[in-house]
């Protein structure tokens, strides 16, 4: 349930954005967006978070609705490619957690070159040098455990701790064939330890789930008390709801996953798409992502909750978007080879 303070914060943001929208009511793009009537958003952002962003936008710009289609990153890309091959112009804004997708889409000239207001101040890792896509949000992959089942003194603290045979049958992993967050995670740890790490990890007979969102629920329920990966924001949200979930940020480094967004070159609602993109990259909405969703952002003016580490306090492991795109099939194939699905 939304707390009173969170609700007030969201309402305050909505009010500020509504005022901003009213002040620009004569702006041609706003009127053009209202004539288009909606924006279609394909996103890998957790459904509760993406719906919150959609509602804030609709409150700020009455008359322009957001059609949210939420699924895993790999399925977002698959859907975009299938629709375009069938000459279907359905999607306006594309958002996944696999930066390699945007390298591919840009190469195929399927993205509109558009720079949202205010992103010039974002770090270089959040910006495509050619101006086609920008990091909407970021998360880091972490270890998490159920604190009712596992004592803090017994919990794994490093990625290699997860290789201990005592965890056999007690671990859960999300899948790089579904999740861009996990594809990035796998590549980062391959750089750190090589494929032999995953060969050893598979000996512990992990439970396989799809999305990087899914391990948090599995750990909270106790079905498998330890997650070997998953976006930290999903564990953060789960813990905030009162579940016995604790997060571990391994000292040898946590994979940073920057999740880009871009406008489709053939967007059927281009004005609404630009308005929505500017909105999602605004400081106010980026702050909402940090405050209520537990996400990191590239916006330099965003502050973070006191109970979350700052990115600067963590050792970050990076995955190059071009390499992520080139090795995408290898990552999925080797994962299936080791884990069986």
LOKE-860371 format. One record per residue: x, y, z of N, C-alpha, C, CB in turn. Coordinates in steps of 0.2 Angstrom, whole numbers, padded with zeros to 4 digits, always signed. Last residue first. Glycine has a CB too. Example, Ala and Ser with C-alpha at 12.3 -4.5 7.8 and 13.67 -1.06 7.14 Angstrom:
# residues 2
+0064-0011+0035+0068-0005+0036+0064+0000+0039+0070-0003+0029 +0066-0028+0039+0062-0022+0039+0066-0016+0039+0057-0022+0045 
# end
This chain:
# residues 341
+0091-0124-0098+0084-0121-0101+0086-0113-0102+0079-0121-0096 +0103-0128-0093+0098-0133-0096+0092-0130-0098+0096-0138-0090 +0114-0122-0088+0108-0122-0084+0102-0126-0086+0106-0115-0082 +0124-0123-0098+0125-0124-0091+0119-0125-0087+0129-0118-0089 +0117-0120-0110+0121-0125-0110+0123-0127-0103+0128-0124-0114 +0111-0108-0107+0106-0114-0108+0111-0120-0108+0103-0113-0115 +0122-0100-0107+0118-0100-0101+0114-0107-0101+0114-0094-0100 +0127-0101-0120+0131-0104-0115+0127-0105-0109+0137-0100-0114 +0116-0094-0127+0117-0101-0128+0121-0104-0123+0121-0102-0135 +0116-0081-0122+0110-0085-0121+0112-0093-0122+0105-0083-0126 +0129-0077-0126+0127-0077-0119+0121-0081-0117+0125-0070-0117 +0128-0079-0140+0133-0083-0136+0131-0083-0128+0140-0080-0136 +0119-0069-0143+0118-0076-0144+0122-0080-0140+0118-0077-0152 +0127-0057-0139+0120-0058-0136+0118-0066-0137+0115-0054-0140 +0138-0051-0143+0139-0058-0139+0132-0060-0137+0144-0057-0134 +0135-0039-0149+0139-0044-0153+0139-0051-0150+0146-0042-0154 +0129-0032-0138+0125-0034-0145+0128-0040-0148+0124-0028-0149 +0139-0031-0129+0133-0034-0127+0129-0037-0133+0129-0030-0123 +0148-0023-0137+0150-0030-0135+0144-0034-0133+0155-0031-0130 +0141-0011-0137+0143-0015-0143+0144-0022-0142+0148-0011-0147 +0140-0008-0123+0134-0010-0127+0135-0014-0133+0130-0004-0128 +0150-0016-0111+0150-0011-0117+0144-0013-0121+0156-0012-0121 +0148-0016-0094+0147-0020-0100+0146-0015-0106+0141-0025-0100 +0156-0014-0078+0153-0011-0084+0153-0016-0090+0157-0005-0087 +0154-0014-0061+0157-0018-0067+0153-0016-0073+0156-0025-0065 +0159-0003-0048+0154-0005-0053+0158-0009-0059+0151+0002-0056 +0159-0002-0031+0163-0004-0036+0159-0006-0042+0169-0009-0034 +0150+0012-0023+0150+0005-0026+0156+0004-0031+0144+0002-0028 +0149+0025-0021+0151+0021-0015+0152+0014-0017+0146+0021-0010 +0143+0030-0032+0150+0032-0031+0153+0028-0025+0150+0039-0030 +0130+0027-0031+0134+0023-0036+0141+0024-0035+0132+0025-0043 +0125+0025-0013+0126+0029-0019+0131+0025-0024+0130+0036-0018 +0114+0014-0006+0121+0016-0007+0121+0020-0013+0126+0010-0008 +0100+0018+0003+0102+0015-0003+0110+0018-0004+0098+0017-0009 +0094+0025+0014+0095+0018+0015+0097+0014+0008+0089+0015+0017 +0091+0038+0009+0097+0037+0014+0099+0030+0015+0096+0040+0021 +0088+0040-0008+0086+0038-0001+0092+0036+0003+0081+0032-0001 +0096+0053-0018+0094+0046-0017+0092+0045-0009+0100+0041-0019 +0093+0066-0030+0096+0063-0023+0093+0057-0022+0094+0068-0018 +0097+0073-0045+0093+0068-0042+0097+0066-0035+0091+0062-0046 +0105+0081-0053+0102+0084-0048+0097+0079-0044+0097+0090-0051 +0110+0073-0064+0115+0075-0059+0111+0079-0053+0119+0080-0062 +0103+0058-0070+0102+0066-0069+0106+0068-0063+0094+0067-0067 +0103+0045-0072+0109+0049-0074+0109+0056-0073+0110+0048-0081 +0098+0035-0058+0097+0039-0064+0103+0043-0066+0091+0044-0063 +0092+0020-0049+0097+0025-0050+0096+0029-0057+0105+0022-0050 +0077+0016-0040+0082+0016-0046+0087+0021-0045+0078+0017-0052 +0067+0015-0031+0074+0013-0029+0079+0012-0035+0073+0006-0026 +0055+0021-0032+0056+0014-0036+0063+0011-0034+0055+0015-0043 +0054+0033-0025+0049+0027-0024+0050+0021-0027+0042+0030-0026 +0066+0040-0028+0063+0040-0022+0058+0034-0020+0059+0046-0021 +0070+0037-0042+0074+0036-0036+0071+0036-0030+0079+0042-0036 +0058+0041-0049+0061+0034-0050+0066+0032-0044+0065+0034-0057 +0057+0054-0044+0052+0049-0043+0054+0042-0043+0045+0050-0047 +0067+0060-0051+0067+0059-0044+0062+0054-0041+0066+0066-0041 +0063+0058-0064+0069+0055-0062+0070+0054-0055+0076+0058-0065 +0053+0068-0063+0051+0061-0064+0057+0056-0063+0049+0059-0071 +0060+0080-0061+0055+0078-0057+0053+0070-0057+0048+0082-0058 +0069+0081-0072+0072+0080-0065+0066+0077-0060+0075+0086-0062 +0064+0072-0086+0064+0078-0082+0066+0076-0075+0057+0081-0082 +0063+0060-0094+0069+0062-0092+0070+0069-0088+0073+0063-0099 +0049+0060-0096+0052+0054-0092+0059+0056-0090+0052+0048-0096 +0047+0071-0104+0044+0071-0097+0047+0065-0093+0036+0068-0098 +0053+0068-0116+0055+0074-0112+0053+0073-0105+0052+0081-0115 +0045+0057-0119+0052+0057-0118+0055+0062-0114+0055+0056-0125 +0032+0063-0121+0033+0058-0116+0040+0057-0114+0030+0052-0118 +0035+0072-0132+0033+0075-0126+0034+0070-0120+0025+0076-0126 +0038+0062-0141+0043+0067-0139+0041+0070-0133+0044+0073-0145 +0026+0055-0142+0032+0052-0141+0038+0057-0138+0035+0048-0147 +0018+0065-0147+0016+0062-0140+0023+0059-0138+0010+0058-0140 +0023+0066-0160+0023+0072-0155+0022+0070-0148+0018+0077-0157 +0022+0053-0166+0028+0056-0164+0028+0062-0160+0031+0058-0171 +0014+0041-0166+0012+0047-0162+0018+0050-0161+0008+0045-0156 +0020+0030-0173+0014+0033-0176+0011+0039-0172+0008+0027-0175 +0037+0030-0177+0032+0031-0172+0026+0034-0174+0035+0036-0166 +0048+0025-0184+0041+0025-0188+0036+0026-0182+0040+0019-0191 +0059+0026-0175+0059+0030-0182+0052+0031-0185+0064+0027-0186 +0055+0027-0158+0055+0023-0164+0055+0027-0170+0049+0018-0165 +0065+0034-0146+0059+0035-0150+0060+0031-0157+0057+0042-0152 +0072+0026-0132+0072+0029-0138+0066+0029-0141+0077+0026-0143 +0082+0022-0117+0075+0023-0120+0076+0027-0127+0070+0027-0115 +0092+0010-0108+0091+0016-0113+0083+0016-0115+0095+0015-0119 +0098+0007-0093+0093+0005-0097+0091+0010-0102+0087+0002-0093 +0113+0000-0087+0110+0007-0089+0104+0005-0094+0115+0012-0092 +0119-0009-0074+0114-0010-0080+0111-0003-0081+0109-0015-0079 +0133-0014-0067+0129-0008-0068+0125-0009-0075+0133-0002-0068 +0138-0027-0057+0136-0025-0063+0131-0019-0064+0134-0031-0068 +0148-0024-0043+0142-0025-0045+0140-0023-0052+0136-0022-0040 +0163-0030-0035+0160-0026-0040+0153-0029-0041+0164-0027-0046 +0168-0036-0024+0172-0037-0030+0169-0033-0036+0173-0044-0031 +0158-0034-0014+0164-0030-0014+0168-0030-0020+0168-0030-0008 +0141-0036-0018+0148-0039-0017+0153-0034-0018+0148-0045-0022 +0129-0031-0008+0132-0028-0014+0140-0031-0014+0132-0020-0014 +0114-0039-0004+0121-0039-0003+0124-0036-0009+0124-0046-0002 +0099-0036+0005+0103-0035-0001+0110-0035+0001+0101-0029-0005 +0086-0046+0012+0092-0042+0013+0096-0042+0007+0096-0044+0019 +0069-0047+0016+0074-0048+0011+0080-0043+0012+0071-0046+0004 +0055-0051+0022+0062-0052+0025+0067-0053+0020+0061-0058+0029 +0044-0036+0018+0047-0043+0017+0054-0044+0020+0046-0045+0009 +0039-0024+0018+0040-0027+0024+0042-0035+0024+0033-0027+0027 +0041-0016+0007+0034-0018+0008+0034-0023+0015+0032-0022+0002 +0055-0014+0006+0051-0009+0008+0043-0011+0010+0051-0003+0003 +0058-0026+0000+0060-0025+0007+0056-0020+0010+0067-0024+0008 +0054-0024-0013+0051-0029-0009+0052-0029-0002+0054-0036-0012 +0062-0013-0017+0054-0012-0016+0051-0017-0012+0051-0012-0023 +0074-0020-0016+0073-0014-0012+0065-0013-0011+0076-0007-0015 +0073-0029-0026+0073-0031-0019+0072-0026-0015+0081-0034-0018 +0072-0020-0037+0066-0025-0036+0067-0027-0029+0066-0030-0041 +0084-0013-0037+0078-0010-0036+0072-0014-0034+0076-0005-0041 +0094-0023-0041+0093-0021-0034+0087-0017-0032+0099-0017-0031 +0089-0036-0052+0090-0028-0051+0089-0026-0044+0085-0025-0055 +0098-0051-0050+0092-0047-0050+0093-0040-0049+0087-0050-0045 +0106-0066-0043+0106-0060-0047+0099-0056-0046+0108-0061-0054 +0105-0076-0034+0111-0075-0037+0112-0069-0041+0114-0081-0040 +0095-0076-0020+0095-0074-0027+0102-0073-0029+0090-0068-0028 +0090-0088-0008+0095-0084-0010+0095-0083-0018+0102-0087-0009 +0079-0097-0004+0081-0091+0000+0086-0086-0002+0083-0094+0007 +0065-0101-0013+0073-0102-0014+0075-0096-0010+0075-0102-0021 +0054-0098-0006+0054-0104-0010+0061-0106-0012+0050-0103-0016 +0053-0087+0002+0057-0092+0005+0057-0098+0000+0054-0094+0011 +0046-0076-0003+0042-0081-0001+0046-0087+0003+0039-0084-0007 +0058-0068-0006+0053-0066-0001+0049-0071+0002+0049-0060-0003 +0063-0075-0017+0067-0075-0010+0062-0073-0005+0072-0070-0011 +0053-0074-0026+0055-0080-0024+0059-0080-0018+0059-0084-0030 +0053-0060-0028+0047-0063-0025+0048-0070-0023+0041-0064-0030 +0065-0058-0033+0063-0054-0027+0058-0058-0024+0062-0047-0028 +0066-0064-0046+0069-0067-0040+0067-0064-0033+0077-0066-0041 +0059-0056-0055+0056-0062-0052+0060-0064-0046+0056-0067-0057 +0065-0045-0062+0060-0044-0056+0059-0050-0052+0054-0040-0059 +0072-0051-0072+0076-0049-0066+0072-0046-0060+0081-0043-0068 +0062-0064-0078+0063-0057-0077+0068-0056-0071+0057-0053-0077 +0062-0080-0076+0063-0076-0082+0066-0069-0081+0056-0075-0086 +0070-0093-0067+0064-0088-0068+0066-0084-0074+0062-0084-0061 +0076-0108-0061+0076-0103-0066+0070-0099-0066+0078-0106-0073 +0085-0113-0047+0079-0112-0050+0079-0107-0055+0074-0111-0044 +0101-0122-0049+0097-0116-0047+0090-0117-0050+0101-0110-0051 +0112-0132-0045+0105-0134-0046+0100-0128-0045+0102-0140-0043 +0125-0131-0043+0121-0130-0037+0113-0130-0038+0122-0123-0034 +0131-0131-0055+0131-0137-0051+0127-0137-0044+0139-0139-0048 +0131-0118-0059+0126-0123-0062+0126-0129-0058+0126-0124-0069 +0143-0113-0055+0137-0111-0052+0131-0116-0053+0135-0104-0054 +0152-0119-0064+0152-0121-0057+0146-0119-0053+0158-0118-0053 +0149-0112-0075+0149-0119-0075+0149-0122-0068+0155-0122-0079 +0151-0099-0071+0144-0101-0072+0143-0109-0073+0141-0098-0079 +0165-0099-0071+0161-0097-0065+0154-0100-0066+0161-0089-0064 +0169-0102-0083+0170-0107-0078+0166-0106-0072+0177-0108-0077 +0169-0090-0091+0163-0095-0091+0163-0100-0086+0162-0098-0098 +0177-0077-0081+0176-0082-0086+0170-0087-0086+0183-0086-0086 +0177-0067-0071+0179-0074-0069+0179-0079-0075+0174-0077-0064 +0174-0055-0077+0177-0055-0071+0181-0062-0069+0173-0053-0065 +0168-0057-0089+0174-0053-0089+0178-0054-0083+0172-0046-0090 +0157-0064-0084+0161-0068-0088+0168-0064-0089+0158-0068-0095 +0151-0053-0077+0154-0059-0073+0159-0063-0077+0149-0063-0069 +0146-0046-0088+0151-0043-0083+0154-0048-0079+0147-0038-0078 +0137-0055-0094+0143-0053-0098+0148-0050-0093+0141-0048-0103 +0128-0057-0084+0132-0062-0086+0138-0060-0090+0127-0067-0091 +0122-0043-0083+0125-0047-0078+0130-0052-0080+0120-0049-0073 +0117-0042-0096+0122-0038-0094+0126-0041-0088+0119-0031-0092 +0107-0052-0095+0112-0052-0100+0118-0048-0098+0109-0050-0107 +0099-0046-0084+0103-0052-0083+0108-0054-0089+0099-0058-0082 +0094-0035-0090+0098-0034-0084+0102-0040-0083+0093-0033-0078 +0086-0041-0101+0092-0037-0102+0097-0036-0096+0090-0031-0106 +0079-0057-0100+0080-0051-0096+0087-0048-0099+0081-0052-0089 +0079-0069-0108+0072-0065-0106+0074-0058-0104+0068-0068-0101 +0091-0074-0108+0087-0075-0114+0080-0071-0113+0085-0082-0115 +0096-0073-0095+0098-0068-0100+0094-0069-0107+0105-0069-0101 +0085-0075-0081+0087-0078-0087+0089-0073-0092+0082-0083-0090 +0088-0077-0063+0084-0075-0069+0088-0076-0075+0082-0067-0069 +0090-0089-0051+0093-0085-0055+0087-0083-0061+0099-0088-0059 +0091-0095-0034+0087-0094-0039+0090-0089-0044+0080-0090-0037 +0096-0109-0023+0097-0103-0026+0092-0102-0032+0104-0103-0029 +0096-0121-0017+0093-0115-0013+0094-0109-0016+0097-0115-0006 +0102-0132-0022+0095-0132-0022+0092-0126-0018+0093-0138-0018 +0117-0128-0014+0114-0133-0019+0106-0133-0017+0117-0140-0019 +0124-0122-0005+0119-0118-0007+0115-0122-0013+0121-0111-0011 +0135-0129-0001+0130-0129+0004+0123-0125+0001+0132-0125+0010 +0145-0128-0011+0139-0133-0012+0134-0133-0007+0143-0140-0011 +0148-0111-0016+0148-0116-0011+0143-0122-0012+0148-0113-0004 +0146-0102-0025+0148-0108-0028+0149-0113-0023+0155-0107-0031 +0143-0090-0019+0137-0093-0021+0139-0100-0024+0134-0089-0027 +0155-0084-0017+0152-0088-0011+0146-0092-0013+0150-0083-0006 +0158-0077-0028+0161-0084-0028+0158-0088-0022+0168-0084-0027 +0152-0065-0025+0149-0069-0031+0152-0076-0030+0151-0066-0038 +0150-0063-0007+0154-0062-0014+0150-0067-0019+0161-0064-0013 +0142-0067+0003+0144-0060+0003+0148-0058-0004+0149-0058+0008 +0129-0077+0009+0134-0076+0004+0136-0068+0003+0133-0079-0003 +0126-0078+0027+0124-0076+0020+0130-0075+0015+0120-0069+0020 +0129-0080+0040+0129-0086+0035+0128-0084+0028+0124-0091+0037 +0126-0069+0046+0133-0071+0047+0134-0077+0042+0134-0074+0054 +0112-0067+0044+0117-0062+0041+0124-0065+0041+0117-0056+0044 +0104-0083+0042+0107-0077+0046+0112-0073+0043+0110-0081+0053 +0090-0087+0033+0097-0087+0033+0100-0081+0037+0100-0086+0026 +0076-0085+0035+0079-0092+0034+0086-0092+0035+0077-0094+0027 +0074-0072+0036+0071-0076+0041+0073-0083+0041+0063-0077+0040 +0080-0066+0026+0083-0065+0032+0080-0069+0038+0083-0058+0034 +0084-0071+0010+0078-0071+0015+0081-0071+0022+0073-0077+0014 +0095-0061+0000+0093-0067+0004+0087-0066+0008+0099-0070+0008 +0104-0057-0015+0099-0055-0010+0097-0062-0006+0093-0052-0013 +0116-0049-0025+0114-0055-0021+0109-0053-0016+0120-0058-0018 +0113-0038-0039+0116-0039-0032+0114-0047-0030+0112-0034-0027 +0116-0026-0052+0114-0033-0050+0117-0035-0043+0116-0038-0055 +0109-0010-0052+0114-0014-0051+0112-0021-0049+0120-0011-0046 +0101+0001-0064+0101-0003-0058+0107-0007-0057+0095-0008-0058 +0094+0016-0071+0099+0011-0070+0098+0007-0064+0106+0015-0070 +0086+0025-0084+0087+0023-0077+0092+0018-0077+0080+0020-0074 +0087+0029-0097+0082+0032-0093+0083+0031-0086+0075+0029-0095 +0100+0034-0107+0099+0030-0101+0093+0033-0097+0105+0028-0097 +0096+0036-0124+0098+0039-0118+0096+0034-0112+0096+0046-0117 +0099+0037-0142+0096+0034-0136+0099+0036-0130+0096+0026-0136 +0104+0045-0152+0098+0041-0153+0095+0038-0147+0100+0036-0158 +0116+0053-0152+0110+0056-0150+0104+0052-0152+0110+0062-0153 +0129+0048-0154+0125+0050-0160+0118+0053-0158+0125+0045-0165 +0132+0043-0141+0136+0048-0144+0133+0051-0150+0143+0046-0146 +0120+0040-0129+0123+0038-0136+0126+0044-0139+0117+0035-0140 +0123+0041-0112+0121+0044-0118+0124+0041-0124+0124+0052-0118 +0127+0036-0100+0120+0037-0101+0118+0040-0107+0117+0041-0095 +0140+0038-0099+0138+0031-0100+0130+0031-0101+0140+0027-0093 +0143+0051-0097+0143+0049-0104+0140+0042-0105+0151+0048-0106 +0130+0058-0087+0136+0055-0088+0136+0052-0095+0138+0050-0082 +0120+0073-0091+0120+0066-0089+0127+0063-0090+0115+0062-0093 +0118+0085-0097+0122+0085-0091+0123+0078-0088+0119+0089-0085 +0110+0083-0108+0117+0085-0109+0121+0085-0103+0117+0093-0111 +0097+0082-0105+0101+0076-0104+0108+0077-0105+0099+0070-0109 +0087+0092-0106+0091+0091-0100+0096+0086-0099+0086+0091-0095 +0076+0085-0117+0078+0091-0114+0082+0089-0107+0072+0096-0112 +0082+0072-0128+0077+0075-0123+0080+0081-0119+0075+0069-0117 +0085+0071-0144+0088+0073-0138+0083+0076-0133+0094+0077-0139 +0084+0060-0157+0080+0065-0153+0084+0065-0146+0073+0063-0152 +0082+0051-0171+0087+0054-0168+0084+0060-0164+0093+0057-0172 +0073+0036-0170+0073+0043-0172+0078+0046-0168+0066+0046-0170 +0078+0020-0176+0077+0024-0171+0077+0032-0173+0082+0024-0165 +0082+0011-0186+0075+0010-0183+0073+0015-0178+0074+0003-0181 +0093+0008-0192+0090+0015-0194+0083+0014-0192+0090+0016-0201 +0101-0002-0189+0096-0004-0194+0091+0002-0195+0091-0009-0191 +0109+0004-0179+0112+0001-0185+0107+0000-0191+0116-0005-0184 +0099+0005-0169+0102+0011-0172+0105+0009-0179+0107+0015-0168 +0096-0008-0165+0091-0004-0168+0094+0003-0172+0086-0002-0163 +0109-0011-0160+0106-0015-0166+0101-0011-0169+0103-0021-0164 +0110-0002-0150+0116-0003-0155+0113-0006-0161+0122-0007-0152 +0099-0006-0142+0099+0000-0146+0105+0001-0151+0099+0006-0140 +0103-0019-0137+0097-0018-0142+0097-0012-0146+0091-0019-0138 +0113-0016-0129+0115-0019-0135+0109-0019-0140+0117-0026-0134 +0107-0013-0117+0109-0007-0121+0111-0010-0128+0115-0004-0118 +0093-0019-0110+0099-0022-0114+0102-0016-0119+0097-0028-0118 +0082-0015-0105+0088-0015-0100+0094-0018-0104+0086-0019-0094 +0072-0004-0115+0074-0011-0112+0080-0010-0108+0075-0016-0118 +0060+0005-0123+0064+0005-0117+0065-0002-0115+0060+0009-0111 +0053+0015-0135+0056+0008-0134+0060+0009-0128+0059+0005-0140 +0038+0023-0141+0044+0024-0137+0046+0016-0135+0043+0028-0130 +0029+0018-0151+0032+0025-0151+0038+0025-0147+0027+0030-0148 +0023+0005-0161+0027+0007-0155+0029+0014-0156+0032+0002-0153 +0017+0002-0174+0013+0002-0168+0017+0006-0162+0011-0005-0166 +0017-0001-0189+0019+0005-0185+0015+0006-0179+0019+0011-0190 +0021-0015-0198+0016-0013-0193+0020-0007-0189+0014-0018-0188 +0028-0023-0207+0026-0016-0209+0021-0013-0204+0024-0016-0216 +0034-0034-0202+0027-0035-0205+0024-0028-0207+0022-0038-0200 +0045-0029-0197+0046-0034-0203+0039-0035-0206+0049-0041-0201 +0040-0023-0186+0043-0019-0191+0044-0023-0198+0050-0016-0189 +0036-0033-0178+0031-0028-0181+0034-0024-0186+0029-0024-0175 +0048-0040-0175+0043-0043-0179+0037-0038-0182+0039-0048-0174 +0055-0030-0168+0057-0032-0174+0052-0036-0179+0063-0037-0173 +0047-0028-0157+0048-0023-0161+0050-0025-0168+0054-0018-0158 +0047-0041-0151+0041-0039-0154+0042-0033-0158+0037-0036-0148 +0061-0042-0148+0058-0047-0153+0051-0044-0156+0056-0054-0149 +0062-0032-0138+0066-0032-0145+0062-0036-0150+0073-0034-0144 +0053-0037-0128+0052-0031-0131+0055-0030-0138+0055-0025-0127 +0060-0049-0126+0054-0050-0129+0051-0043-0132+0048-0052-0124 +0071-0044-0119+0072-0048-0125+0066-0049-0129+0075-0055-0124 +0065-0038-0108+0069-0034-0113+0070-0038-0120+0076-0033-0111 +0049-0043-0103+0056-0043-0103+0059-0040-0109+0058-0050-0102 +0035-0030-0103+0038-0037-0104+0045-0037-0103+0036-0041-0110 +0022-0020-0105+0027-0021-0101+0029-0029-0102+0026-0020-0093 +0015-0007-0112+0016-0014-0114+0022-0016-0110+0016-0015-0122 +0004+0006-0110+0010+0003-0107+0010-0005-0109+0010+0003-0100 -0001+0020-0117-0002+0013-0117+0004+0009-0116-0005+0011-0125 -0006+0035-0110+0000+0031-0111-0002+0023-0111+0005+0032-0105 -0015+0049-0117-0015+0043-0113-0008+0039-0115-0021+0038-0114 -0019+0065-0117-0014+0061-0120-0013+0055-0115-0007+0065-0121 -0028+0072-0109-0030+0071-0116-0025+0067-0120-0030+0078-0119 -0017+0080-0098-0024+0077-0099-0025+0077-0107-0029+0081-0096 -0003+0079-0093-0005+0081-0100-0012+0078-0101+0000+0079-0105 -0001+0076-0080+0002+0082-0082-0001+0084-0089+0009+0081-0082 -0008+0063-0079-0010+0069-0075-0008+0076-0077-0008+0068-0067 +0000+0056-0088-0007+0058-0090-0010+0063-0085-0012+0051-0089 +0012+0056-0081+0011+0059-0087+0004+0061-0089+0014+0055-0093 +0008+0048-0070+0010+0055-0069+0010+0059-0075+0017+0054-0066 +0004+0036-0076-0001+0040-0073+0001+0047-0071-0003+0037-0066 +0017+0032-0081+0011+0033-0085+0006+0037-0082+0008+0026-0088 +0024+0030-0069+0026+0035-0073+0020+0037-0078+0032+0032-0077 +0016+0019-0064+0016+0025-0060+0018+0031-0065+0021+0024-0054 +0018+0009-0074+0011+0012-0073+0011+0018-0069+0007+0007-0070 +0032+0007-0071+0030+0009-0077+0023+0012-0077+0030+0004-0083 +0031+0001-0058+0034+0007-0059+0032+0011-0066+0042+0006-0059 +0023-0010-0060+0021-0005-0055+0024+0001-0056+0022-0008-0048 +0031-0017-0069+0025-0015-0071+0022-0009-0066+0020-0021-0071 +0048-0013-0072+0043-0016-0068+0036-0013-0069+0045-0017-0061 +0053-0010-0089+0053-0007-0082+0047-0011-0078+0051+0000-0082 +0053-0013-0102+0055-0018-0097+0055-0016-0090+0062-0021-0099 +0041-0007-0114+0046-0006-0108+0047-0012-0104+0043+0000-0103 +0033+0003-0126+0036-0004-0124+0041-0004-0119+0038-0008-0131 +0020+0014-0127+0027+0013-0123+0028+0005-0122+0027+0017-0117 +0012+0025-0136+0013+0018-0135+0020+0016-0133+0011+0014-0141 +0002+0039-0132+0009+0037-0134+0009+0029-0132+0014+0041-0130 -0012+0048-0139-0009+0043-0135-0002+0042-0137-0013+0036-0135 -0017+0059-0147-0021+0056-0141-0018+0051-0137-0027+0052-0145 -0015+0068-0157-0013+0061-0158-0017+0056-0153-0006+0060-0158 -0019+0079-0151-0023+0077-0157-0021+0070-0158-0021+0081-0163 -0010+0080-0141-0017+0079-0139-0021+0077-0145-0020+0086-0136 +0001+0083-0148+0001+0077-0145-0006+0075-0143+0005+0077-0138 -0002+0096-0153-0001+0090-0158-0002+0084-0154+0006+0091-0162 -0002+0102-0141-0008+0102-0145-0008+0096-0150-0009+0109-0148 +0012+0101-0138+0007+0098-0133+0000+0098-0137+0006+0103-0127 +0018+0107-0148+0019+0100-0147+0014+0097-0143+0026+0098-0145 +0015+0121-0147+0013+0117-0153+0013+0109-0152+0016+0119-0159 +0010+0128-0132+0015+0125-0136+0012+0120-0141+0020+0121-0131 +0000+0132-0124+0000+0134-0131+0005+0131-0135+0001+0142-0131 +0003+0127-0112-0003+0124-0115-0003+0126-0123-0009+0127-0112 +0013+0128-0103+0015+0128-0110+0009+0125-0114+0021+0122-0110 +0007+0129-0091+0011+0135-0093+0013+0135-0100+0017+0136-0089 +0002+0116-0089-0002+0122-0091+0001+0128-0093-0006+0123-0084 +0014+0109-0087+0011+0108-0093+0006+0114-0095+0007+0101-0092 +0017+0115-0074+0022+0116-0080+0018+0115-0087+0028+0111-0079 +0007+0110-0067+0008+0117-0068+0012+0119-0074+0010+0120-0062 +0009+0096-0068+0003+0099-0071+0004+0106-0072-0003+0097-0066 +0021+0096-0061+0021+0094-0068+0015+0097-0072+0022+0087-0069 +0016+0099-0048+0022+0103-0052+0022+0102-0059+0029+0102-0049 +0007+0089-0046+0005+0096-0046+0010+0100-0050+0004+0098-0039 +0016+0078-0047+0010+0078-0052+0008+0085-0052+0004+0074-0050 +0023+0080-0035+0026+0080-0042+0021+0081-0047+0030+0073-0043 +0013+0079-0026+0017+0085-0027+0020+0086-0033+0022+0086-0021 +0010+0066-0027+0005+0071-0029+0008+0078-0030+0000+0072-0023 +0021+0060-0023+0019+0059-0030+0014+0064-0032+0016+0052-0031 +0021+0064-0010+0027+0066-0014+0025+0065-0021+0033+0061-0013 +0010+0059-0005+0010+0066-0005+0016+0068-0010+0011+0069+0002 +0013+0045-0006+0008+0048-0010+0008+0055-0010+0001+0046-0006 +0024+0045+0003+0025+0043-0004+0019+0046-0008+0026+0036-0005 +0017+0048+0015+0022+0052+0013+0024+0051+0005+0028+0051+0017 +0008+0037+0016+0005+0044+0015+0010+0048+0012+0002+0046+0022 +0012+0023+0005+0012+0027+0011+0010+0034+0010+0019+0027+0015 +0002+0011-0004+0006+0017-0004+0006+0021+0003+0004+0022-0010 +0004-0006+0000+0000+0000+0000+0004+0006+0000-0005+0000+0006 
# end
